[in-house]
Amino acid sequence: MGTDLIADIVLFASLIGGVLAVGRFLRNQRTELKGDIGKLRTEIKGELGTLRTELKSDIAGVRKEGVEGRTRLEKQIADVRAELRGVEKRLGDRVDAVRDELVETRVAMADRVARLEGRVFGVPLPGTGTDPA
């Protein structure tokens, strides 16, 4: 029985030593995990800061491009408006020329009709100062 008791005590002491070793191992693993988590947090914060900076830069670039694009578009619109004004003026000048030509044609036709009436009916031309009587 004495040897059994010693064997039990040795077994119990080994068990306690094993439990204590496992406890130390788990504590060490926990400490390492905390350190790794801290490192990951630091890396994530750094990456987030970098991403925020890049995103702000990209947004600023897009805004700048938008302003430049808007400026280009406004210039193109102004150019088209100026060109349309020129076309409108040229068309207006053509319309005026056609109108003037039409008036001249009407005057010439009225003159011809008056001359024809004068020949056919013996009516003097208006404004000649001759009295038919």
Order of alpha helices (4+ residues) and beta strands (2+ residues): alpha
